[in-house]
Amino acid sequence: MSAIKLVVVAAVLFSTAACGDTWGQRAVTGGAIGAGGGAVVGATTGVGVLPGALIGGAVGAGVGAATTPEYRN
């Protein structure tokens, strides 16, 4: 049963990837996605839900902000 939950959570997280057009929007959505994924990974590996969410959120926010597309006219 836990494998099914993991697959469903992963599908939901991946479906929201790359949301936002600005630096701030991508940092917030990346942080939220990372926190959710980190919580799942932390719970399944024994690291803990909270440490996993904190690490995942920080990494997700950084990656989201760093991958903001640059629009040129």
C-alpha positions as CSV (number, residue, x, y, z in Angstrom):
1,M,0.0,0.0,0.0
2,S,2.8,2.5,0.7
3,A,4.3,2.0,-2.8
4,I,1.0,3.1,-4.3
5,K,0.9,6.2,-2.1
6,L,4.5,7.0,-3.1
7,V,3.6,6.7,-6.8
8,V,0.5,8.9,-6.4
9,V,2.5,11.6,-4.5
10,A,5.3,11.5,-7.1
11,A,2.8,11.9,-9.9
12,V,1.2,14.9,-8.3
13,L,4.5,16.5,-7.6
14,F,5.8,16.0,-11.1
15,S,2.6,17.3,-12.6
16,T,3.2,20.7,-11.0
17,A,6.8,21.0,-12.1
18,A,8.0,24.2,-13.8
19,C,5.1,26.4,-12.6
20,G,5.6,30.1,-12.8
21,D,7.2,32.6,-15.1
22,T,9.0,34.9,-12.7
23,W,12.0,34.3,-10.4
24,G,9.8,34.5,-7.3
25,Q,7.0,32.3,-8.6
26,R,9.5,29.6,-9.6
27,A,11.3,29.8,-6.3
28,V,8.0,29.4,-4.3
29,T,6.7,26.5,-6.5
30,G,10.0,24.8,-6.6
31,G,10.3,25.1,-2.8
32,A,6.8,23.6,-2.4
33,I,7.5,20.8,-4.8
34,G,10.9,20.1,-3.1
35,A,9.4,20.1,0.3
36,G,6.7,17.6,-0.6
37,G,9.2,15.4,-2.4
38,G,11.7,15.7,0.5
39,A,9.1,14.8,3.0
40,V,8.2,11.6,1.1
41,V,11.9,10.7,0.7
42,G,12.6,11.5,4.3
43,A,9.7,9.3,5.5
44,T,10.7,6.3,3.4
45,T,14.4,6.4,4.1
46,G,14.2,7.0,7.9
47,V,15.8,10.5,7.8
48,G,12.5,12.0,9.0
49,V,9.7,13.9,7.4
50,L,10.6,17.3,8.7
51,P,14.4,17.2,7.9
52,G,13.5,15.8,4.4
53,A,11.0,18.6,3.8
54,L,13.4,21.3,4.9
55,I,16.2,20.0,2.8
56,G,13.9,19.4,-0.2
57,G,12.3,22.8,0.1
58,A,15.6,24.6,0.2
59,V,17.0,22.7,-2.8
60,G,13.7,23.0,-4.7
61,A,13.5,26.8,-4.1
62,G,17.1,27.2,-5.3
63,V,16.7,25.1,-8.4
64,G,13.3,26.8,-9.2
65,A,14.9,30.3,-8.9
66,A,18.0,29.3,-10.9
67,T,16.0,27.9,-13.8
68,T,13.9,30.9,-14.5
69,P,13.6,31.3,-18.2
70,E,15.0,34.5,-19.7
71,Y,12.7,36.3,-22.1
72,R,14.2,38.5,-24.7
73,N,12.4,40.8,-27.1
